[in-house]
């Protein structure tokens, strides 16, 4: 088991040239006929000597395992740790849970309880928060949601700091990692069996002494990663069998990036408003200033919500035919029936009265 004499690459190449059963039969017939080996080519002579090594395939596989175990273990451990950390941080984050509660409450508010309050929504609906935009297409529903959180629930604004390793976990193929761990365990068992046959081998003895604990930790971490991931996915209402890490974690990453971008937009609009007010205060008697970005954003948000409420209170309200009260159906319908500003429409007195009766819920003040 001299790793210096036979490199890992050479062993993997040599493994492809192991004698087949047919070749072993021909070699046996040649030796029984007592034909001189000198008549054979160098390659055939090598094959004869090669085939006489006892347990050739097992010993070569053990040597390959010895040479590759360390690097493979070093690749698998960070991936398992990322899955564990990301899954546990998502499930334990109280701020994220409250953020999602506000999203659900906002969806139920928009739905106006026509078919009862929704008890939950699919994570993919978070992407839909970016799809509904204002008339100038500068603001999304997420901007309004972020503004509500910044003003009413400022303690939740740094929710993403409670989440760890989502980006790394989102690149991990958990099934592939678990299969690799099982392959390493099979290789370790093969090495132990070979050591039982050759207990005088210092190479095998030292390897097992040093790496047995590493293998046990890999097995324990793989079990923990699998359980933690399945628990997190089920906690958020998804199916771990159909929702791999490469799908699950990126949904949160997209939401976090969009949330941060919306925060930056709102802060920029506030700075623009402050600058405009300062300029206005320094120019007394000037003509009426144009509508500021923040003022325009607030007005459009109010118009948007008012229009949604009007749609719910007309004589024949629209009934959502999708899953009961699901926010994704609500947003999808809103996308198919674009928002129109109320100041450009001439509704009936009944509709105007209905629009004036709009009141905010205690949890989400408009």
C-alpha positions in Angstrom: 0.0 0.0 0.0 2.8 2.4 -0.9 1.1 5.6 -2.0 4.4 7.0 -3.1 5.1 4.2 -5.6 1.6 4.2 -7.1 -0.1 7.5 -7.5 -3.9 7.9 -7.3 -4.2 8.7 -10.9 -2.1 5.7 -11.9 -4.2 3.4 -9.8 -7.4 4.7 -11.2 -6.0 4.1 -14.7 -4.6 0.7 -13.8 -8.0 -0.4 -12.4 -9.4 -0.3 -15.9 -7.0 -3.0 -17.1 -7.9 -5.7 -14.5 -8.0 -9.1 -16.2 -11.6 -10.2 -17.1 -12.9 -13.7 -16.4 -12.3 -14.5 -20.1 -8.7 -13.3 -19.9 -8.1 -15.3 -16.7 -9.4 -18.4 -18.5 -7.0 -17.9 -21.4 -4.1 -17.3 -19.0 -5.0 -20.5 -17.1 -5.1 -22.5 -20.3 -1.8 -21.0 -21.4 -0.1 -22.0 -18.2 -1.6 -25.5 -18.2 -0.2 -26.1 -21.7 3.2 -25.0 -20.3 3.9 -22.7 -23.2 7.0 -20.5 -22.8 6.0 -17.0 -21.6 8.8 -15.5 -23.8 6.6 -16.1 -26.8 4.0 -13.6 -25.5 4.2 -9.9 -26.0 5.3 -7.6 -23.1 1.7 -6.6 -22.5 0.5 -10.2 -22.2 3.4 -11.1 -19.9 2.5 -8.2 -17.7 -1.1 -9.4 -17.6 0.0 -12.9 -16.5 2.0 -11.4 -13.6 -0.8 -8.9 -12.8 -3.4 -11.7 -12.5 -1.4 -13.6 -10.0 -1.7 -10.9 -7.3 -4.3 -12.2 -4.7 -7.4 -10.1 -4.2 -6.2 -7.7 -6.8 -9.4 -5.7 -7.3 -10.1 -5.3 -3.6 -6.5 -4.2 -2.8 -6.5 -1.7 -5.7 -9.9 -0.2 -4.5 -8.5 0.1 -1.0 -5.4 1.9 -2.3 -7.6 4.3 -4.3 -9.8 4.8 -1.2 -6.8 5.6 1.0 -5.6 8.2 -1.5 -8.9 9.9 -2.0 -10.6 9.8 1.4 -9.0 12.9 2.9 -9.8 15.2 -0.1 -13.4 13.8 -0.4 -14.1 14.3 3.3 -12.8 17.9 3.1 -15.2 18.6 0.3 -18.3 17.0 1.9 -18.0 18.5 5.4 -18.5 22.2 4.4 -21.5 21.2 2.3 -23.1 19.3 5.2 -22.4 22.2 7.6 -24.0 24.7 5.2 -27.2 22.6 4.9 -27.4 22.3 8.7 -26.7 25.9 9.5 -29.0 27.3 6.8 -31.9 24.9 7.7 -31.7 25.6 11.4 -31.3 29.4 11.0 -34.4 29.6 8.8 -36.5 27.5 11.1 -35.4 29.3 14.3 -35.5 32.9 12.9 -38.3 34.8 14.8 -37.9 37.9 12.6 -38.3 35.9 9.4 -41.4 34.3 10.8 -42.9 37.7 11.6 -42.0 39.0 8.2 -44.0 36.1 6.6 -46.9 36.7 9.0 -47.1 40.3 7.7 -47.0 39.1 4.1 -49.9 36.7 4.9 -51.8 39.4 6.7 -51.3 41.8 3.8 -52.6 39.1 1.4 -55.6 38.5 3.6 -56.3 42.2 3.8 -56.2 42.5 0.0 -58.5 39.5 -0.3 -61.0 41.3 1.9 -62.0 37.9 3.5 -64.3 37.1 0.6 -63.5 33.4 1.0 -62.1 33.4 4.5 -58.6 34.1 5.7 -55.8 32.2 4.2 -53.8 30.0 6.7 -50.6 30.1 4.6 -49.0 30.5 1.2 -46.4 28.9 -0.9 -42.8 30.3 -0.7 -42.8 30.8 -4.5 -45.4 33.5 -3.8 -42.7 35.7 -2.5 -41.5 36.2 -6.0 -44.9 37.5 -6.9 -44.5 40.5 -4.6 -42.1 41.9 -7.3 -44.5 41.3 -10.2 -47.3 43.8 -9.2 -46.1 47.3 -10.0 -47.4 50.8 -9.7 -48.5 52.7 -12.8 -45.1 54.3 -13.3 -43.6 50.8 -12.8 -41.1 52.1 -10.3 -42.7 50.6 -7.2 -43.7 47.1 -6.5 -45.9 45.6 -3.8 -42.7 44.7 -2.0 -41.9 48.4 -1.7 -45.1 49.0 0.1 -44.6 46.0 2.3 -41.1 47.1 3.2 -42.3 50.6 4.0 -44.9 49.2 6.4 -42.3 47.2 8.1 -39.8 50.1 8.4 -42.5 52.3 9.9 -44.5 49.9 12.0 -42.0 47.1 12.8 -38.5 48.6 12.7 -37.2 45.7 14.8 -37.7 43.3 11.9 -35.7 45.2 9.3 -32.5 43.2 9.9 -34.2 39.9 9.7 -31.7 38.6 7.2 -28.8 38.8 9.8 -30.4 35.8 11.5 -30.0 33.6 8.4 -26.7 31.9 7.6 -25.1 30.2 4.7 -28.2 30.3 2.5 -26.1 31.1 -0.6 -23.7 28.1 -0.1 -26.5 25.7 0.9 -28.4 26.7 -2.2 -25.7 25.1 -4.4 -25.6 21.8 -2.6 -27.0 18.6 -4.0 -28.0 17.0 -0.8 -28.8 13.6 -2.4 -25.4 13.6 -4.1 -23.6 14.5 -0.8 -25.5 11.7 1.1 -24.6 9.2 -1.7 -20.9 10.3 -1.5 -21.0 9.7 2.3 -22.4 6.2 1.8 -19.7 5.5 -0.8 -17.1 6.5 1.7 -18.6 4.2 4.3 -18.5 1.3 1.9 -14.8 2.1 1.2 -14.1 2.2 5.0 -15.8 -1.2 5.4 -13.7 -2.6 2.6 -10.5 -1.2 4.2 -11.4 -2.8 7.6 -12.0 -6.2 5.9 -8.7 -5.9 4.1 -6.9 -5.0 7.4 -8.4 -8.1 9.1 -6.7 -10.1 6.4 -3.4 -8.2 6.7 -3.3 -7.0 10.3 0.5 -6.5 9.9 0.0 -3.6 7.5 1.1 -0.4 9.2 -0.4 1.7 6.4 -3.9 0.3 7.0 -3.6 0.4 10.7 -2.6 4.0 10.8 -5.2 5.0 8.3 -8.0 3.4 10.3 -6.7 4.9 13.5 -6.7 8.4 12.2 -9.8 8.4 9.9 -12.3 6.2 11.7 -13.5 9.1 13.8 -13.7 11.3 10.7 -16.0 8.8 9.0 -18.2 8.6 12.1 -18.5 12.4 12.1 -19.4 12.4 8.4 -22.1 9.9 9.0 -23.5 11.8 12.0 -23.4 15.1 10.1 -25.1 13.6 7.1 -27.9 12.3 9.2 -28.2 15.7 11.0 -28.2 17.6 7.6 -30.9 15.3 6.2 -33.2 15.7 9.3 -32.6 19.4 9.6 -33.3 20.1 6.0 -36.5 18.0 5.9 -37.7 19.6 9.1 -37.1 23.1 7.7 -38.8 22.4 4.4 -41.8 20.9 6.0 -41.9 23.8 8.5 -42.4 26.2 5.6 -45.1 24.0 4.0 -43.0 22.4 1.2 -42.3 18.8 0.3 -38.6 17.8 0.8 -39.0 15.1 -1.8 -39.9 17.5 -4.5 -38.1 20.6 -3.2 -34.3 20.2 -3.2 -31.9 22.7 -1.6 -31.1 24.2 -5.0 -34.8 25.3 -5.2 -35.6 25.9 -1.5 -32.8 28.2 -0.3 -32.7 30.4 -3.5 -36.3 31.4 -2.9 -35.2 33.1 0.4 -32.1 34.5 -1.2 -34.2 36.2 -4.0 -36.5 37.6 -1.3 -33.7 38.9 0.8 -32.0 40.6 -2.2 -35.3 42.2 -3.3 -36.0 43.3 0.2 -32.6 45.0 0.5 -33.1 46.7 -2.8 -36.5 48.0 -1.8 -35.0 49.4 1.4 -32.3 51.2 -0.6 -34.9 52.6 -2.9 -37.0 53.9 0.0 -34.0 55.5 1.7 -33.0 57.1 -1.6 -36.5 58.6 -2.0 -36.4 59.9 1.5 -33.2 61.7 0.9 -34.6 63.1 -2.3 -37.6 64.4 -0.4 -35.5 65.9 2.3 -33.3 67.6 -0.3 -36.3 69.0 -2.1 -37.8 70.3 1.1 -34.6 72.0 2.0 -34.4 73.6 -1.5 -38.0 74.7 -1.2 -37.5 76.3 2.3 -34.6 78.3 0.8 -36.8 79.7 -2.0 -39.8 81.5 -0.4 -42.6 82.5 -2.7 -41.6 80.1 -5.4 -44.2 78.4 -7.5 -45.8 75.1 -6.3 -43.2 72.4 -6.3 -43.7 69.2 -8.3 -44.8 66.1 -6.5 -41.9 64.5 -4.7 -40.9 60.9 -5.2 -41.9 59.8 -1.7 -45.2 61.7 -1.9 -46.0 60.2 -5.2 -45.1 56.7 -3.9 -47.4 57.1 -0.9 -50.3 58.5 -3.0 -49.9 55.6 -5.5 -49.9 53.1 -2.7 -53.1 54.6 -1.2 -54.7 54.6 -4.6 -53.7 51.0 -5.2 -55.2 49.8 -1.9 -58.4 51.9 -2.3 -58.9 50.5 -5.8 -58.5 47.0 -4.6 -61.1 47.5 -1.9 -63.5 49.0 -4.4 -63.1 46.0 -6.6 -64.1 43.8 -3.6 -67.2 45.9 -2.8 -68.8 46.1 -6.2 -72.2 44.3 -6.8 -70.6 41.2 -8.4 -67.2 40.8 -6.7 -64.6 38.7 -8.3 -64.2 35.3 -6.8 -60.8 33.6 -6.9 -61.1 30.2 -8.4 -57.6 29.0 -7.2 -56.7 27.5 -3.9 -58.8 28.9 -1.1 -57.6 32.3 -0.1 -54.1 31.7 -1.5 -52.1 34.9 -1.8 -50.5 33.7 -5.1 -54.0 33.6 -6.6 -54.8 37.0 -5.4 -51.6 38.5 -6.8 -52.0 36.6 -10.0 -55.5 38.0 -10.5 -54.3 41.5 -9.7 -51.6 41.2 -12.3 -54.2 40.1 -14.9 -56.5 43.0 -13.9 -54.1 46.0 -13.7 -54.6 48.7 -11.1 -56.2 52.0 -12.4 -55.9 55.2 -10.5 -59.2 56.3 -9.0 -58.7 60.0 -9.9 -58.8 59.1 -13.6 -62.1 57.2 -13.4 -65.6 58.3 -12.8 -67.3 55.7 -10.6 -70.8 55.8 -9.3 -71.7 57.4 -6.0 -72.1 53.9 -4.6 -68.6 53.0 -5.5 -67.2 56.3 -4.2 -69.0 55.8 -0.9 -67.6 52.3 -0.7 -64.1 53.6 -1.4 -64.5 56.2 1.4 -65.4 53.6 3.9 -62.0 51.9 3.6 -60.4 51.4 7.0 -57.0 49.9 7.9 -56.6 46.8 10.0 -54.9 47.3 13.4 -51.9 45.3 12.3 -51.1 46.9 9.0 -51.9 50.5 8.9 -52.0 52.1 5.5 
